[in-house]
């Protein structure tokens, strides 16, 4: 699956998304290698891509539990669940104390499909942060 990450990297290097935003990508090596994609003007929300035999997973970190206003956690969770269906191609989750937004694709997805997922996930991240602002510190 490493070759798929490298293939994605080669296509994303200095690629324009929707002719509006340029993105930059690099592989972060570790126990599991991750492709980090940074979309210009959205640097605070990098997208992390992993590939295995069952899926291509695209994740962006939203905020930590400590950033949720006291007494607003339940309302935030309800808002996130409510947004899950109308938010195209993305879903909310939580890993440890980190809230995330993610999208998953088939490992056989085309590069165009992956670019589309990055574009949509990046847009959805901004929408999610804006929609959840009233619950955050």
Buried (B, 14 or more C-beta within 10 A) or exposed (E): BEEBBBEBBEEBEEBEBEEEBBBBBBBEEEEEBBBBBBBEEBEEBBBBBBBEEEBBBBBBBBBEEEEBEEEBEEBBBEBBEEBEEEBEBBBBEEEEEEBBBBBBBEBEBEEEEBBBBBBBBBBBBEBBBEBBEEBBE
